[in-house]
Amino acid sequence: MTTTQMQMTASCIVENEVHWSITELCHATNTETEHVIAWVYEGILSPQGDAPESWRFSGDALKRAKKALRLSRDLEINTPGVAMVLDLLDEIARLKK
């Protein structure tokens, strides 16, 4: 992680210029690497890079990964369902603007 990162314990604000590796994202979200890889292949997360070892995730990916984790763990939604729910939430937010 770079030094331009800003974090607040309660709301976890992270600058978009910060780029997380897959290991750092897994640690920050307390999830398994396999989940993150599945989320990328399902289109939930869009990292830069060609392979999991070189993937870099933006600050927005942390927030989206946490939402995906809550949906899959708390509501027991499978990965394609999580992708659909997040797309619908994005659409609702876009329409509200």
N, C-alpha and C positions, 0 to 999 in steps of 0.2 A: 504494500500500500504506500501511497505517496504522502508527503507531509501536508498536502492541501486538504486532507480529509478532515471533516468536522463531524463529530458524533455527539449526540446528546442521549443520555441513558434512557429517558422516558420516551422520546419520539424517534430516536435513531435517524437523525438528519445526516445525509451523506451528500457531498457535492458530486455533481455529475462527472466532473473531470477525473474523479478517482476511478481507477480500474482495478477490479478484484480478480485474482486468479480463481480457478475452480475450488482450490483448497481453502482459500480465504472466504469465499462465498459459503462453502459448506460449513466452515467453522462459525461464521457470523449468523447463519440461519439454523445451526444445529441439525443439519440433515446429512444424508448419505450422498456420496458422489453419484451413485447410480440414479438417484432422484433428479439431480441437477442435469445429468446427461439426458435422461428421459424428457425433462422439461424443454431442453434445447431442441431435441429431435421432434417434439410435438409442437414447437413454435411458441412456447410460453416465454422462454428467454431467448434473446438474440445476442450472443456474444460476438466479439471480434476475434478472428483467428480461425484456423482451419481444423484444429484437433483439440481435444479436451486439455492436453498439456499446454497449449498455447492460447486457449480461450482467455479473454479479458472481458469482464462484465462491468457495466456502468453502475453508477450509484442508483439509478432507477431499478436496475435488476435486483438489488437487495430487497427493495420494497415489494416488488412483484414476486420474488421467490418466497418471501414471508407469507404473502397472501396465498400462494400456491400450496405452501406447506400446511397452512391452516385449513384450507379447503380439503386437502387430501387426508389429513389426520383427523380433524374434528368432524367433518361431514362424511368422511370415507368415500370421497369422490375419486374415481379413477383419473389417470392422466389426461385422456381425451376430454373428459368431463370438466376437469380443471381448466383446460385451455378454452373450452366453450364459455364457462362461467366468467373467466377473466376477460374474454373478448366482449361479452355482454356488459360487464361492468365498465369497460373502457368506452363502449358505445353509449351507455347511459351518461357517463361523465362528459363525453363529447356533446351529447344533445343538451345537457344542462347548461353548457357554456353558450 
